[in-house]
């Protein structure tokens, strides 16, 4: 994954827009490194390749209530949403505060899956220092489940580990999320089954670059492996972490991702999710890539900032 960034106040700056063909994503297999056990395979069709339009942006050096979305931006997203075969949601906020999170779409919360590995890794670094590094590299860049379990064990017994991760979330202003410490579905990690709302997740992301001892995790979010370069990967310099897993009832995949992108106003935290009608993992990643392209095209309309 790529490294994360920060935002604060809205400071428009001169910027250059460079549109180019960057990637073609035909869809990735969940494999053994994601949220699904290695014995589980993806369901549904592969889906068409998705061409990502990239945008070059300049580098830029507490969770209030969800805010109203600017009419033009909301209308544009509604048009995109109507073309997508699935339930989708997105939330965004400036890094460092300065404006409340805003949300778009009809999907709002669900299992965190591997996106929870980010606060988990931060907690592990605080607990164990460099001993957490080898596991954090695999857990963040490759979404390796075994490595994430090692990070969890570094924090102690499940209840103790959950409390440690929850403290990291609360420090970033997310006091609503309760980290799951039980394996409700035994085949999956306890922490991955945490219910994490997009609004709470984007609030965490907006403070992540500013948190003490988050630097290494933020850096690793800029080195995500090629098979997970979808969604926010449409925007050069984005730092992000994805997560995915099957619904307990239908078996269809939820695919989600969050991170920080550079915008003309600074740095913007973004969280997005999709539940494709097909239930296919690859269709889910293709939807998130379309949303990533949309974000790239509307970057100038997003609030940005930096850490205080």
BAFI-3210 file (N, C-alpha, C; in Angstrom, 3 decimals, decimal comma, padded with zeros to 6 digits):
// residues 308
n [1|2|3|4|5|6|7|8|9|10|11|12|13|14|15|16|17|18|19|20|21|22|23|24|25|26|27|28|29|30|31|32|33|34|35|36|37|38|39|40|41|42|43|44|45|46|47|48|49|50|51|52|53|54|55|56|57|58|59|60|61|62|63|64|65|66|67|68|69|70|71|72|73|74|75|76|77|78|79|80|81|82|83|84|85|86|87|88|89|90|91|92|93|94|95|96|97|98|99|100|101|102|103|104|105|106|107|108|109|110|111|112|113|114|115|116|117|118|119|120|121|122|123|124|125|126|127|128|129|130|131|132|133|134|135|136|137|138|139|140|141|142|143|144|145|146|147|148|149|150|151|152|153|154|155|156|157|158|159|160|161|162|163|164|165|166|167|168|169|170|171|172|173|174|175|176|177|178|179|180|181|182|183|184|185|186|187|188|189|190|191|192|193|194|195|196|197|198|199|200|201|202|203|204|205|206|207|208|209|210|211|212|213|214|215|216|217|218|219|220|221|222|223|224|225|226|227|228|229|230|231|232|233|234|235|236|237|238|239|240|241|242|243|244|245|246|247|248|249|250|251|252|253|254|255|256|257|258|259|260|261|262|263|264|265|266|267|268|269|270|271|272|273|274|275|276|277|278|279|280|281|282|283|284|285|286|287|288|289|290|291|292|293|294|295|296|297|298|299|300|301|302|303|304|305|306|307|308]
n.u [000,820|000,294|001,923|000,329|-001,278|-001,714|-004,230|-005,712|-006,658|-008,637|-006,817|-006,517|-004,402|-002,132|-002,405|-001,756|-003,414|-003,257|-004,235|-004,158|-003,809|-003,634|-003,923|-005,203|-007,702|-008,614|-009,702|-009,036|-008,017|-009,149|-007,470|-004,969|-003,984|-005,819|-008,933|-010,291|-010,161|-007,539|-008,613|-010,995|-012,761|-013,302|-016,565|-018,738|-018,533|-015,607|-015,685|-015,524|-012,512|-011,174|-010,390|-008,205|-008,253|-005,686|-004,588|-002,474|-001,369|-000,309|002,097|001,284|002,291|-011,736|-014,439|-016,964|-020,518|-021,943|-021,663|-023,543|-023,581|-022,071|-024,258|-023,763|-021,675|-022,867|-024,948|-023,505|-022,288|-024,545|-025,402|-023,301|-023,596|-026,044|-025,327|-023,953|-023,785|-024,821|-024,747|-023,436|-021,147|-019,646|-017,393|-015,915|-013,346|-011,432|-007,964|-006,695|-008,749|-011,059|-013,295|-016,420|-016,988|-018,332|-020,921|-021,854|-024,058|-025,732|-024,802|-023,650|-022,461|-020,674|-018,920|-015,508|-013,435|-010,275|-009,517|-009,339|-006,861|-005,143|-005,445|-004,902|-002,228|-000,971|-001,475|000,005|002,651|002,964|002,854|004,867|006,995|009,732|009,476|007,059|007,245|007,894|005,562|003,674|004,391|003,668|000,944|-000,195|000,746|000,328|-001,966|-001,964|-003,317|-002,354|-000,144|-001,444|-002,799|-000,629|000,132|-002,092|-001,808|000,493|-000,534|-001,701|-004,167|-007,383|-009,441|-007,873|-006,304|-008,267|-009,092|-006,790|-006,606|-008,974|-008,441|-006,681|-008,383|-010,188|-008,505|-008,189|-010,601|-012,727|-015,024|-017,161|-016,977|-016,778|-014,396|-014,364|-013,892|-014,424|-014,619|-017,028|-017,904|-016,328|-014,408|-013,154|-011,074|-011,347|-011,118|-011,454|-014,160|-015,295|-017,765|-017,663|-018,446|-018,625|-018,478|-017,283|-014,916|-013,699|-013,292|-011,352|-009,305|-008,771|-007,365|-005,303|-002,641|-001,667|-001,381|000,570|003,314|002,345|003,566|005,075|003,135|001,532|003,357|003,652|001,169|001,475|002,613|001,222|000,539|000,552|-001,742|-003,730|-004,207|-006,515|-009,483|-008,754|-006,257|-006,363|-005,526|-002,538|-000,015|-001,731|-002,486|-003,453|-005,706|-007,230|-010,114|-012,030|-014,753|-017,062|-020,633|-022,590|-025,078|-025,824|-023,412|-022,267|-019,767|-018,520|-016,687|-014,262|-012,470|-010,050|-008,341|-005,886|-005,769|-004,161|-005,228|-006,172|-006,592|-005,162|-004,743|-006,933|-009,064|-010,537|-013,165|-014,525|-016,978|-018,413|-021,052|-021,479|-024,106|-023,813|-022,372|-019,746|-016,265|-014,384|-016,039|-016,753|-014,289|-013,942|-016,048|-015,234|-012,980|-014,085|-015,278|-012,976|-011,887|-013,824|-013,446|-010,884|-011,470|-012,996|-011,433|-010,763|-012,988|-013,122|-012,681|-009,662|-006,592|-004,014|-002,016|-002,184]
n.v [-001,180|002,340|005,146|007,108|010,369|013,816|016,329|019,648|022,732|024,363|025,165|026,467|025,716|026,177|023,854|020,970|019,206|016,029|013,804|010,418|007,136|004,695|002,190|-001,110|-002,822|-006,045|-007,334|-008,794|-011,801|-012,898|-014,635|-016,023|-013,993|-012,110|-011,221|-013,550|-017,007|-019,185|-021,439|-020,654|-019,542|-016,995|-015,816|-015,550|-013,724|-012,696|-010,139|-007,023|-005,410|-002,540|000,714|003,005|006,419|008,570|011,150|013,845|015,381|018,078|017,693|017,875|019,370|013,010|013,496|015,163|015,664|014,159|016,094|018,249|017,497|019,258|020,491|020,188|018,298|016,146|015,597|014,800|012,472|010,942|010,476|008,870|006,725|005,657|004,277|002,111|-001,318|-002,238|-001,798|001,126|003,265|006,274|008,258|011,323|013,556|016,362|015,947|016,269|017,789|020,601|020,524|018,796|015,221|014,112|012,315|010,060|008,137|004,891|002,910|002,340|001,079|-001,818|-004,992|-004,569|-006,005|-006,441|-003,762|-002,955|-003,669|-001,559|000,335|-001,713|-002,390|000,018|000,036|-002,236|-001,471|000,491|-001,047|-003,029|-002,030|-002,239|-004,972|-005,453|-004,845|-006,676|-008,164|-006,185|-005,196|-007,323|-007,565|-005,080|-004,346|-006,670|-007,657|-009,865|-012,445|-014,179|-012,764|-010,544|-011,729|-012,307|-009,729|-009,096|-010,937|-009,938|-007,945|-009,102|-010,983|-011,617|-009,734|-007,757|-007,033|-006,075|-003,812|-002,268|-001,673|-000,300|001,955|003,304|003,973|005,656|007,711|008,964|010,095|008,410|007,239|005,618|003,095|-000,341|-002,631|-005,910|-008,802|-011,447|-014,482|-014,440|-015,479|-018,303|-018,897|-016,597|-013,764|-012,293|-009,467|-008,546|-008,761|-006,618|-004,107|-001,382|001,787|003,839|006,618|006,828|005,516|007,170|009,396|008,444|007,995|010,609|011,580|009,810|010,236|012,043|010,889|009,810|007,616|006,489|006,655|004,636|002,764|004,362|004,854|002,257|001,916|003,042|001,189|-000,945|-004,189|-005,204|-006,666|-005,577|-003,053|-001,182|000,925|003,613|003,637|004,824|007,371|008,963|008,691|008,167|006,759|003,792|001,175|-001,884|-004,053|-007,076|-009,423|-012,230|-012,001|-013,114|-014,227|-014,184|-014,737|-013,102|-010,698|-008,053|-005,238|-003,048|000,035|002,353|005,500|008,091|010,885|013,219|016,505|019,613|021,340|020,318|017,520|014,746|012,592|009,490|007,112|004,175|001,884|-001,124|-003,272|-005,457|-006,299|-008,758|-010,186|-010,722|-010,602|-009,411|-007,775|-006,025|-004,720|-003,477|-001,646|000,024|001,088|002,622|004,546|005,612|006,814|008,744|010,298|011,293|012,950|014,860|016,038|018,690|019,642|018,619|018,804|019,761|019,480|019,694|018,031|019,443]
n.w [000,000|-000,158|001,426|004,032|004,245|005,348|006,328|006,753|007,023|004,541|001,804|-001,062|-003,757|-006,507|-009,088|-011,138|-013,622|-014,729|-016,995|-017,589|-018,908|-016,522|-015,183|-015,812|-014,548|-014,168|-012,182|-008,972|-007,380|-004,226|-002,720|-000,444|001,074|001,818|003,345|003,366|004,168|002,918|001,754|000,769|-002,085|-004,561|-005,501|-008,324|-011,490|-013,350|-014,435|-016,327|-017,560|-015,911|-016,672|-015,310|-014,759|-014,161|-011,880|-011,398|-008,552|-006,395|-003,735|-000,277|002,401|016,043|015,604|014,294|013,613|010,618|007,703|005,471|002,008|-000,682|-003,161|-005,986|-006,044|-004,734|-006,530|-008,745|-007,784|-007,301|-009,877|-010,801|-009,014|-009,807|-012,036|-011,217|-010,434|-007,717|-004,108|-002,740|-000,947|000,301|002,198|003,263|004,496|005,694|006,408|009,673|010,654|010,733|009,160|009,177|008,599|005,460|003,777|001,144|-000,946|-000,465|001,214|004,481|006,788|008,053|008,253|009,121|008,006|006,489|006,694|009,299|010,078|010,014|012,335|014,144|013,593|014,302|017,057|017,768|017,176|019,098|021,356|021,055|019,595|017,328|017,017|015,948|013,305|011,106|010,909|010,481|007,969|006,237|006,885|006,208|003,586|002,042|003,036|004,718|006,578|008,607|009,552|010,592|012,699|014,305|015,056|016,589|018,665|019,849|021,366|023,521|025,450|023,838|024,756|025,936|023,737|021,999|023,416|023,263|020,513|020,263|021,791|020,124|018,019|019,403|020,146|017,762|017,489|016,988|018,806|018,735|017,540|018,338|018,972|017,828|019,745|019,751|017,881|016,050|013,633|013,149|011,174|010,494|011,428|014,681|015,071|012,446|012,083|013,226|013,390|011,396|010,726|007,777|008,190|010,723|010,185|008,259|009,799|011,563|009,687|008,940|011,073|011,338|010,088|011,874|014,328|017,137|016,651|014,306|011,947|010,561|009,816|008,202|006,173|005,084|003,961|001,550|-000,062|-001,183|-002,498|-006,001|-006,764|-005,274|-006,113|-006,541|-006,607|-004,624|-005,690|-008,097|-007,843|-007,903|-005,408|-003,344|-000,152|001,257|002,468|001,859|002,272|002,442|002,263|002,604|002,789|005,552|005,098|002,266|001,028|-000,771|-001,719|000,332|-000,391|000,647|001,382|002,622|003,054|002,416|000,308|-001,956|-002,507|-004,200|-002,046|000,022|002,082|001,918|003,655|002,850|002,687|001,345|000,019|-001,351|-002,276|-004,574|-006,855|-008,056|-006,239|-006,566|-005,881|-007,643|-009,162|-007,184|-006,636|-009,081|-009,055|-006,939|-008,116|-010,147|-008,556|-007,477|-009,765|-010,125|-007,820|-008,404|-010,567|-009,301|-007,392|-006,800|-005,569|-003,073|000,508|002,107|004,059|006,614|009,126|012,405]
ca.u [000,000|001,074|001,929|-000,792|-000,956|-002,536|-004,931|-006,129|-007,565|-008,752|-005,891|-006,385|-003,081|-002,074|-002,153|-001,808|-004,241|-002,684|-005,053|-003,442|-004,230|-002,699|-004,025|-006,409|-007,950|-009,584|-010,195|-008,055|-008,531|-008,895|-006,268|-004,750|-003,489|-006,865|-009,776|-010,913|-009,192|-006,983|-009,438|-012,198|-012,543|-014,216|-017,752|-019,155|-017,720|-014,444|-016,084|-014,709|-011,371|-011,502|-009,279|-008,125|-007,724|-004,911|-004,519|-001,276|-001,660|000,887|002,200|000,928|003,053|-012,683|-015,525|-018,212|-021,585|-021,835|-022,088|-024,272|-022,701|-022,378|-025,283|-023,200|-020,910|-023,843|-025,667|-022,580|-022,131|-025,812|-025,397|-022,390|-024,186|-027,125|-024,740|-023,213|-024,629|-024,569|-024,924|-022,149|-021,096|-018,363|-017,320|-014,653|-013,112|-010,060|-007,031|-006,377|-009,931|-011,407|-014,633|-016,949|-017,072|-019,528|-021,187|-022,639|-024,394|-026,706|-024,157|-023,093|-021,628|-020,580|-017,668|-014,292|-012,518|-008,850|-009,220|-009,052|-005,447|-004,392|-005,319|-004,276|-000,781|-000,537|-001,483|001,096|003,899|003,025|003,063|006,058|008,048|010,219|009,068|005,818|007,459|007,811|004,161|002,951|004,673|002,831|-000,477|-000,651|001,027|-000,213|-003,194|-001,754|-004,097|-001,523|000,659|-002,347|-003,035|000,574|000,026|-003,142|-001,241|001,454|-001,280|-002,177|-005,414|-008,318|-010,086|-006,824|-005,941|-009,365|-009,057|-005,649|-006,982|-010,049|-007,819|-006,144|-009,540|-010,722|-007,553|-008,430|-011,942|-013,765|-015,418|-018,374|-016,671|-016,397|-013,582|-014,848|-012,845|-014,872|-014,737|-018,455|-017,819|-015,044|-013,421|-012,558|-010,479|-012,289|-011,036|-011,985|-015,620|-015,725|-018,645|-017,004|-019,188|-017,781|-018,284|-016,301|-013,647|-013,053|-012,820|-010,080|-008,322|-008,428|-006,398|-004,251|-001,283|-001,286|-001,272|001,921|003,728|001,582|004,325|005,464|001,922|001,171|004,311|003,342|-000,051|001,891|003,342|000,302|000,907|-000,105|-003,061|-004,701|-004,156|-007,805|-010,097|-007,977|-005,034|-006,568|-004,957|-001,124|000,367|-002,711|-002,087|-004,742|-005,797|-008,498|-010,624|-013,148|-015,202|-018,406|-021,775|-022,940|-026,324|-025,818|-022,100|-021,754|-018,660|-018,392|-015,327|-014,126|-011,120|-009,957|-006,994|-005,702|-005,340|-003,770|-006,158|-005,672|-006,697|-004,325|-004,924|-008,320|-009,317|-011,673|-013,538|-015,503|-017,403|-019,349|-021,592|-021,990|-025,291|-023,374|-021,694|-018,374|-015,174|-013,803|-016,992|-016,646|-013,092|-014,176|-016,905|-014,426|-012,089|-014,883|-015,410|-011,663|-011,793|-014,715|-012,751|-009,800|-012,056|-013,624|-010,519|-010,768|-014,197|-013,025|-011,996|-008,342|-005,860|-002,795|-001,990|-001,864]
ca.v [000,000|003,553|005,809|008,005|011,773|014,559|017,523|020,518|023,760|024,432|026,133|026,219|025,961|025,904|022,431|020,552|018,022|015,204|012,612|009,388|005,767|004,228|000,760|-001,801|-003,832|-007,052|-007,912|-009,592|-012,911|-012,665|-015,364|-016,322|-012,841|-011,166|-011,476|-014,844|-018,092|-019,639|-022,488|-020,068|-018,930|-015,927|-016,202|-014,604|-013,600|-011,837|-008,773|-006,362|-004,637|-001,164|001,602|004,049|007,710|009,072|012,589|014,229|016,468|018,492|017,166|018,812|019,008|013,895|013,219|015,896|015,015|014,180|017,380|018,223|017,430|020,283|020,014|019,747|017,072|015,103|015,250|014,068|011,121|010,239|010,027|007,728|005,640|005,048|003,449|001,019|-002,472|-002,630|-000,794|001,768|004,393|006,964|009,340|012,041|014,600|016,877|015,465|017,267|018,520|021,809|020,351|017,484|014,261|014,120|010,963|009,915|006,747|004,250|001,943|003,139|000,374|-003,267|-005,561|-003,846|-006,906|-006,128|-002,349|-002,789|-003,962|-000,305|000,666|-002,844|-002,256|001,160|-000,426|-003,189|-000,713|001,149|-002,075|-003,865|-001,366|-002,836|-006,372|-005,509|-004,408|-007,730|-008,555|-005,050|-005,138|-008,315|-007,314|-003,870|-004,318|-007,853|-008,019|-011,225|-012,701|-014,769|-011,684|-009,729|-012,467|-012,132|-008,388|-009,212|-011,664|-009,061|-007,056|-009,847|-011,741|-010,924|-008,560|-006,745|-006,586|-005,251|-002,523|-001,510|-001,155|000,668|003,193|003,993|004,564|006,746|008,816|009,649|010,658|007,405|006,644|004,829|001,732|-001,317|-003,671|-007,257|-009,661|-012,839|-014,986|-014,707|-016,452|-018,898|-018,986|-015,284|-013,130|-011,549|-008,029|-008,265|-008,759|-005,356|-003,263|-000,079|002,681|004,664|007,936|006,673|005,128|008,318|010,256|007,868|008,238|012,029|011,827|008,793|010,736|012,931|010,115|009,381|006,255|005,972|006,950|003,434|002,197|005,295|004,592|000,968|002,069|003,499|000,109|-002,069|-005,058|-004,915|-007,287|-004,792|-001,683|-000,765|001,983|004,838|003,549|005,695|008,685|008,821|009,156|007,781|005,732|003,158|-000,226|-002,481|-005,193|-007,713|-010,676|-012,643|-011,804|-014,357|-014,770|-014,406|-015,149|-012,066|-009,960|-006,639|-004,781|-001,687|000,586|003,731|006,041|009,536|011,324|014,619|017,326|020,980|022,025|019,658|016,075|014,369|011,201|008,938|005,718|003,762|000,484|-001,592|-004,633|-005,638|-007,152|-010,086|-010,848|-011,014|-009,779|-008,619|-006,715|-005,042|-003,897|-002,649|-000,535|000,959|001,778|003,675|005,613|006,239|007,696|009,875|011,138|011,977|014,005|015,878|016,314|020,115|019,963|017,976|019,591|019,223|020,149|019,043|017,856|020,698]
ca.w [000,000|-000,159|002,708|004,218|004,283|006,281|005,861|007,845|006,582|003,099|001,261|-002,492|-004,317|-007,932|-009,310|-012,534|-013,817|-015,790|-017,163|-018,324|-018,616|-015,486|-014,906|-016,263|-013,520|-014,570|-010,926|-008,273|-006,575|-002,812|-002,349|000,967|001,807|002,140|004,497|003,242|004,320|001,642|001,171|000,196|-003,384|-004,898|-006,247|-009,345|-012,689|-013,245|-014,734|-017,337|-017,118|-015,583|-016,950|-014,294|-015,168|-013,030|-011,759|-010,675|-007,646|-005,651|-002,383|000,783|003,578|016,525|014,700|014,383|012,848|009,158|007,159|004,208|000,849|-001,674|-004,099|-007,267|-005,829|-004,435|-007,753|-009,598|-007,260|-007,498|-011,277|-010,858|-008,239|-010,582|-013,094|-010,591|-010,107|-006,342|-003,071|-002,529|-000,033|000,390|003,174|003,128|005,484|005,616|007,425|010,681|011,098|009,978|008,583|009,549|007,497|004,609|003,273|-000,083|-001,249|000,428|002,110|005,568|007,750|007,925|008,765|008,741|007,326|006,686|006,929|010,722|010,300|010,169|013,759|014,825|013,434|015,114|018,452|017,948|017,220|020,405|022,386|020,885|018,842|016,082|016,932|015,162|011,926|010,092|010,764|009,923|006,528|005,553|007,138|005,528|002,144|001,370|003,760|005,186|007,786|009,660|010,114|011,406|013,941|015,122|015,636|017,603|019,802|020,522|022,257|024,680|025,313|022,953|025,354|026,094|022,392|021,494|024,119|022,746|019,194|020,470|022,265|018,950|017,332|020,211|020,092|016,493|017,508|016,762|020,084|018,517|017,095|019,356|018,331|018,129|020,314|019,643|016,519|015,853|012,545|013,529|010,090|010,271|012,605|015,526|014,804|011,110|012,132|013,841|012,580|011,282|009,839|006,911|008,799|011,795|009,576|007,619|010,874|011,988|008,625|008,926|012,150|011,320|009,865|012,968|015,560|017,523|016,281|013,165|010,733|009,825|009,210|007,128|005,092|004,477|003,164|000,222|-000,740|-001,342|-003,612|-007,274|-006,895|-004,502|-006,611|-007,091|-005,829|-004,460|-006,494|-009,256|-007,558|-007,539|-004,089|-002,322|000,814|001,517|002,868|001,475|003,018|001,753|002,850|002,182|003,676|006,238|004,571|000,824|000,526|-001,661|-001,141|000,638|-000,670|001,149|001,344|003,108|002,979|002,315|-001,018|-002,055|-003,281|-004,297|-000,761|001,023|002,117|002,195|004,048|002,108|002,946|000,354|000,125|-002,377|-002,261|-005,930|-006,992|-008,464|-005,131|-006,975|-005,365|-008,718|-009,502|-006,113|-006,829|-010,263|-008,628|-006,172|-009,046|-010,786|-007,567|-007,420|-010,925|-009,858|-006,849|-009,101|-011,387|-008,445|-006,281|-006,470|-004,805|-001,773|001,526|002,429|005,123|007,083|010,573|013,121]
c.u [000,861|001,000|000,774|-000,333|-001,858|-003,152|-005,362|-007,128|-007,607|-007,835|-005,711|-004,983|-003,128|-001,769|-002,354|-002,578|-003,670|-003,504|-004,307|-004,038|-003,214|-002,739|-005,197|-006,628|-009,010|-010,174|-009,123|-008,719|-008,223|-007,660|-006,130|-004,316|-004,569|-007,654|-010,362|-009,870|-008,744|-007,835|-010,668|-011,875|-013,598|-015,409|-018,059|-018,165|-016,579|-014,803|-015,121|-013,512|-011,805|-010,282|-009,314|-007,542|-006,981|-004,851|-003,300|-001,565|-000,402|000,919|001,823|001,611|002,134|-013,867|-016,761|-019,285|-021,322|-022,381|-022,888|-023,272|-023,068|-023,275|-024,694|-022,449|-021,850|-024,587|-024,782|-022,410|-023,402|-025,912|-024,491|-023,025|-025,265|-026,606|-024,033|-024,156|-024,309|-024,867|-023,560|-022,269|-019,712|-018,475|-015,967|-014,579|-011,685|-009,191|-006,738|-007,556|-010,202|-012,767|-015,117|-016,952|-018,369|-019,699|-022,076|-022,943|-025,294|-026,097|-023,451|-022,212|-021,678|-019,240|-016,456|-013,412|-011,088|-008,538|-008,876|-007,585|-004,609|-004,316|-004,706|-002,757|-000,239|-000,447|-000,308|002,454|004,052|003,348|004,439|007,173|008,427|009,833|007,806|006,064|007,271|006,365|003,342|003,170|003,753|001,344|-001,004|-000,426|000,416|-001,554|-003,129|-002,451|-003,273|-000,679|-000,204|-002,646|-001,828|000,573|-000,976|-002,590|-000,206|000,760|-001,834|-003,420|-006,412|-008,963|-009,083|-006,432|-007,012|-009,367|-007,930|-005,967|-008,051|-009,507|-007,241|-007,276|-010,047|-009,804|-007,733|-009,863|-013,061|-014,067|-016,646|-018,076|-016,211|-015,655|-014,058|-013,687|-013,217|-014,905|-016,186|-018,642|-016,421|-013,979|-012,711|-011,992|-011,550|-012,305|-011,593|-013,500|-016,177|-016,638|-018,056|-017,741|-018,227|-017,474|-017,245|-014,926|-012,945|-012,590|-011,497|-008,990|-007,862|-007,419|-005,212|-002,858|-000,761|-001,049|000,183|002,144|002,854|002,382|004,634|004,259|001,485|002,068|003,962|002,087|000,239|002,589|002,480|000,660|000,028|-001,506|-004,131|-004,688|-005,464|-008,358|-009,264|-006,644|-005,155|-005,889|-003,505|-000,833|-000,599|-002,121|-003,370|-004,601|-007,182|-008,888|-011,823|-013,522|-016,640|-019,469|-022,188|-024,189|-026,216|-024,508|-021,501|-020,718|-018,971|-016,934|-015,231|-012,666|-011,151|-008,520|-006,999|-005,171|-004,933|-004,753|-005,598|-005,691|-005,812|-004,478|-006,342|-008,404|-010,582|-011,904|-014,624|-015,794|-018,381|-019,774|-022,226|-023,183|-024,908|-022,796|-020,228|-017,361|-014,622|-014,749|-016,956|-015,437|-013,258|-015,046|-016,082|-013,452|-012,841|-015,086|-014,081|-011,453|-012,641|-014,062|-011,624|-010,336|-012,614|-012,727|-010,560|-011,969|-014,168|-012,291|-010,659|-007,686|-004,583|-002,911|-001,624|-000,371]
c.v [001,239|004,244|006,791|009,439|012,523|015,798|018,397|021,527|023,773|025,553|025,859|026,553|025,668|024,444|022,096|019,266|017,237|013,945|011,624|008,040|005,160|002,740|000,185|-002,923|-004,792|-007,727|-008,797|-010,708|-012,656|-013,394|-015,558|-015,114|-011,881|-011,573|-012,869|-015,932|-018,637|-020,693|-021,923|-019,416|-017,887|-016,475|-015,157|-014,528|-012,633|-010,388|-008,136|-005,652|-003,202|-000,306|002,754|005,312|008,294|010,584|012,933|015,471|016,846|017,847|018,255|018,374|018,242|013,947|014,043|015,198|015,089|015,492|017,183|018,220|018,540|019,718|019,455|018,433|015,907|014,646|014,436|012,639|010,311|009,697|008,811|006,520|004,908|004,123|002,220|-000,094|-002,961|-001,497|-000,209|002,905|004,993|008,033|010,015|013,160|015,113|016,285|016,605|018,069|019,742|021,739|018,963|016,536|014,446|012,729|011,014|008,441|006,137|003,203|002,731|002,377|-001,131|-003,727|-004,800|-004,678|-006,400|-004,650|-002,096|-003,087|-002,692|000,123|-000,468|-002,724|-001,090|000,744|-001,359|-002,489|-000,028|000,151|-002,715|-003,235|-002,112|-004,301|-006,532|-005,311|-005,512|-008,169|-007,428|-004,944|-006,094|-008,003|-006,116|-003,940|-005,495|-008,301|-009,454|-011,447|-013,280|-013,693|-010,792|-010,413|-012,356|-010,747|-008,392|-009,888|-010,827|-008,172|-007,769|-010,655|-010,939|-009,667|-007,418|-006,163|-005,667|-003,874|-001,641|-000,894|-000,079|001,998|004,002|004,681|005,788|007,963|009,635|010,175|009,673|006,703|005,757|003,360|000,862|-002,459|-005,049|-008,119|-011,136|-013,247|-015,416|-015,702|-017,062|-018,910|-017,659|-014,714|-012,381|-010,079|-007,656|-008,198|-007,538|-004,594|-001,851|000,770|003,522|006,011|007,874|006,335|006,321|009,326|009,768|008,180|009,689|012,385|010,874|009,366|011,590|012,185|009,766|007,903|005,639|006,058|005,709|002,807|003,046|005,084|003,301|001,032|002,634|002,424|-001,141|-002,867|-004,816|-005,499|-006,559|-003,323|-001,338|000,363|003,243|004,793|004,377|007,043|008,517|009,405|008,786|006,713|005,103|001,721|-000,730|-003,629|-005,776|-009,009|-010,965|-012,378|-013,141|-015,011|-015,145|-014,965|-014,141|-011,213|-008,493|-006,296|-003,331|-001,261|001,969|004,196|007,543|009,871|012,791|015,352|018,745|021,728|021,427|018,158|015,758|012,893|010,731|007,493|005,345|002,274|000,148|-003,018|-004,861|-006,577|-008,585|-010,889|-011,109|-010,049|-008,875|-007,517|-005,621|-004,140|-002,986|-001,442|000,495|001,726|002,880|004,850|006,349|007,204|008,953|010,840|011,930|013,154|015,150|016,285|017,784|020,510|019,362|018,859|018,958|020,003|019,411|018,826|019,181|020,790]
c.w [000,000|001,174|002,784|004,267|005,220|005,659|007,010|007,368|005,084|002,610|-000,214|-002,946|-005,795|-008,129|-010,767|-012,632|-014,974|-015,896|-018,039|-018,022|-017,692|-015,317|-015,654|-015,282|-013,999|-013,359|-010,317|-007,506|-005,124|-002,306|-000,856|001,761|002,236|003,346|004,497|003,398|002,972|000,978|000,492|-001,123|-003,632|-005,672|-007,286|-010,479|-012,457|-013,508|-015,709|-016,729|-016,870|-015,820|-015,961|-014,893|-013,992|-013,058|-010,921|-009,857|-006,887|-004,283|-001,391|002,055|004,596|015,609|014,990|013,569|011,351|008,630|005,879|003,064|-000,129|-002,770|-005,385|-007,115|-005,551|-005,672|-008,688|-009,110|-007,451|-008,929|-011,434|-010,183|-009,031|-011,677|-012,549|-010,158|-008,704|-005,387|-002,736|-001,522|-000,027|001,466|003,014|004,160|005,329|006,721|008,400|011,172|010,240|009,337|008,971|008,361|006,719|004,029|002,035|-000,283|-000,195|001,353|003,208|006,546|007,518|008,465|008,234|007,834|007,505|006,854|008,396|011,042|010,473|011,634|014,582|014,762|014,262|016,586|018,723|017,995|018,571|021,516|022,287|020,067|017,573|015,928|016,097|013,673|010,891|009,854|010,132|008,417|005,769|005,704|006,363|004,022|001,390|001,970|004,263|006,536|008,921|010,343|011,013|012,731|014,876|015,791|016,788|018,863|020,557|021,557|023,480|024,406|024,474|023,534|025,521|024,742|021,820|022,121|023,589|021,387|019,344|020,996|021,111|018,193|018,085|020,186|018,823|016,395|017,274|018,087|019,953|018,213|018,261|018,667|018,790|018,628|020,249|018,176|016,304|014,708|012,671|012,441|009,830|011,568|013,384|015,134|013,436|011,072|012,880|012,890|012,573|010,259|009,012|007,554|009,905|011,226|008,949|008,663|011,434|010,970|008,612|010,008|012,112|011,092|011,010|014,279|015,878|017,149|015,197|011,869|009,904|009,132|008,024|005,914|004,354|003,619|001,778|-000,578|-000,899|-002,594|-004,838|-007,376|-006,093|-004,902|-007,329|-006,234|-005,791|-005,190|-007,761|-009,080|-007,103|-006,166|-002,989|-001,410|001,337|001,979|002,503|002,388|002,297|002,449|002,462|003,246|004,290|005,667|003,093|000,302|-000,428|-000,960|-000,859|000,378|-000,210|001,203|001,984|003,038|002,890|000,929|-000,961|-002,960|-003,367|-002,964|000,318|000,943|002,565|002,547|003,344|002,538|001,958|000,476|-000,983|-002,087|-003,628|-005,967|-007,328|-007,300|-005,400|-006,375|-006,455|-009,175|-008,441|-006,279|-008,039|-009,918|-007,859|-007,066|-009,787|-009,832|-007,409|-008,569|-010,717|-008,868|-007,504|-009,902|-010,550|-007,273|-005,848|-005,617|-003,392|-000,766|001,883|003,545|005,457|008,585|011,240|013,388]
res [x|x|x|x|x|x|x|x|x|x|x|x|x|x|x|x|x|x|x|x|x|x|x|x|x|x|x|x|x|x|x|x|x|x|x|x|x|x|x|x|x|x|x|x|x|x|x|x|x|x|x|x|x|x|x|x|x|x|x|x|x|x|x|x|x|x|x|x|x|x|x|x|x|x|x|x|x|x|x|x|x|x|x|x|x|x|x|x|x|x|x|x|x|x|x|x|x|x|x|x|x|x|x|x|x|x|x|x|x|x|x|x|x|x|x|x|x|x|x|x|x|x|x|x|x|x|x|x|x|x|x|x|x|x|x|x|x|x|x|x|x|x|x|x|x|x|x|x|x|x|x|x|x|x|x|x|x|x|x|x|x|x|x|x|x|x|x|x|x|x|x|x|x|x|x|x|x|x|x|x|x|x|x|x|x|x|x|x|x|x|x|x|x|x|x|x|x|x|x|x|x|x|x|x|x|x|x|x|x|x|x|x|x|x|x|x|x|x|x|x|x|x|x|x|x|x|x|x|x|x|x|x|x|x|x|x|x|x|x|x|x|x|x|x|x|x|x|x|x|x|x|x|x|x|x|x|x|x|x|x|x|x|x|x|x|x|x|x|x|x|x|x|x|x|x|x|x|x|x|x|x|x|x|x|x|x|x|x|x|x|x|x|x|x|x|x|x|x|x|x|x|x|x|x|x|x|x|x]
***
